[in-house]
Amino acid sequence: MNDDEEVEDDEDEHGETLCGACSVNYASDEFWICCDIYEIWFHGKCVKITLAKAEHIKQYKCPACTNKRARP
C-alpha cells in the first residue's frame, strides 16, 4: 500500500467523523485526537493539543470529561 492509498483509506474510515468541538469533517492533513472516555474525535487545535503533547498522554479526556470530573 502506498501513501496515497493509506490517506484514502484513512479518509474513508473517518469520512463521516465530525470534530466534537467545531463540527467540521475529518481531514487527514490535520492532527486529530480521540477522547478515550466518550470516543469523540477532536481537531488537536480545537482542544489545544499538539501531536508532540499527545505523545505523552496515556489517556486523553476531552474538555467535557475533564469538566465533568471537576464538579463535586
C-alpha positions as CSV (number, residue, x, y, z in Angstrom):
1,M,0.0,0.0,0.0
2,N,1.4,3.4,-0.9
3,D,1.0,6.7,0.9
4,D,-1.9,7.8,-1.3
5,E,-3.8,4.6,-0.6
6,E,-3.2,5.0,3.1
7,V,-4.6,8.6,3.1
8,E,-7.6,7.4,1.1
9,D,-8.3,4.5,3.5
10,D,-7.9,6.9,6.4
11,E,-10.4,9.4,4.9
12,D,-12.9,6.6,4.1
13,E,-12.7,5.3,7.7
14,H,-13.2,8.8,9.2
15,G,-15.2,10.5,6.4
16,E,-18.3,10.9,8.5
17,T,-16.3,11.9,11.6
18,L,-17.0,15.4,12.9
19,C,-14.9,17.3,15.4
20,G,-16.7,17.3,18.8
21,A,-15.8,21.0,19.3
22,C,-16.3,22.7,15.9
23,S,-18.4,20.0,14.0
24,V,-16.1,20.2,10.9
25,N,-15.5,17.0,9.0
26,Y,-12.3,14.9,9.4
27,A,-9.3,15.8,7.2
28,S,-6.2,13.6,7.1
29,D,-3.9,16.6,6.8
30,E,-4.8,17.8,10.3
31,F,-3.9,16.3,13.7
32,W,-6.9,14.7,15.5
33,I,-7.2,13.2,19.0
34,C,-9.9,10.9,20.3
35,C,-11.4,11.1,23.8
36,D,-10.8,7.8,25.5
37,I,-13.9,8.1,27.5
38,Y,-16.6,9.3,25.0
39,E,-14.8,8.1,21.9
40,I,-15.4,11.5,20.3
41,W,-12.8,12.9,17.9
42,F,-11.4,16.5,18.0
43,H,-9.1,18.6,16.0
44,G,-5.9,19.0,18.1
45,K,-6.2,22.8,17.6
46,C,-9.7,22.8,18.9
47,V,-8.7,21.2,22.2
48,K,-5.2,22.8,22.3
49,I,-3.3,19.5,22.0
50,T,-0.3,19.1,19.6
51,L,1.0,15.9,18.3
52,A,4.1,16.3,20.5
53,K,1.9,16.8,23.6
54,A,-0.4,13.9,22.6
55,E,2.6,11.5,22.6
56,H,2.9,12.0,26.4
57,I,-0.8,11.5,27.1
58,K,-1.7,8.0,28.3
59,Q,-5.5,8.5,28.3
60,Y,-6.9,11.6,26.6
61,K,-10.0,13.1,28.3
62,C,-11.9,15.8,26.3
63,P,-13.0,19.1,27.9
64,A,-16.5,17.6,28.7
65,C,-14.9,14.7,30.6
66,T,-12.4,17.0,32.4
67,N,-15.2,19.4,33.4
68,K,-17.5,16.6,34.5
69,R,-14.8,15.2,36.8
70,A,-14.1,18.7,38.3
71,R,-17.6,19.0,39.6
72,P,-18.3,17.7,43.1
